[in-house]
Amino acid sequence: MAEVAVLEPVAIVSDPSQIEVKLFNRWSFDDVQLADMNYYKRAKQ
């Protein structure tokens, strides 16, 4: 019989807006600039 792993949350965040999302779990998106608005329009679709 196969064993089933029970996953537990790593951390509980009271305010989800405080979660920092990073590119490749390493770099922040703070300095990202979008020069061509066509990319933005395609991403929104």
N, C-alpha and C positions, 0 to 999 in steps of 0.2 A: 504494500500500500504506500502511495506517495505521501510525503509530508507536505503540509501547507504552511507557508510562512505567514505570520500575522504582522502586518506593517503598522507601526505607530507613527503619529505625526512627530516631526522633528521639533517644531516650535509652533506655538499658538500665537498668532498676531492679532492684537485687538483692533488695529486700524490697518486694513489692507492697502491703503494709499502709501503707507510707510515702507512697503516692500520695494527693494531696489532690484531692478531687472538689469542684468548684464549680458553683453554680447559674448557668446561662448563661455559664459559664467566667469568672465575675467574683466572685460572692459565695460565702462559705463557708456551710455548713449548721450552724455552731456555735450560732447563736441561734434556730434554728427550733424552735418549740414546737407540739405537736399537742394541741389542746384536746379534740377529739372523737375518741374511740377507734374510732368507726365507720369513719373514713377509714383507720385503720391496718388494720382487719380486711379491708376491701375491697382494699387494696393487697397484702395477703399472699395473696389468692386467685389 
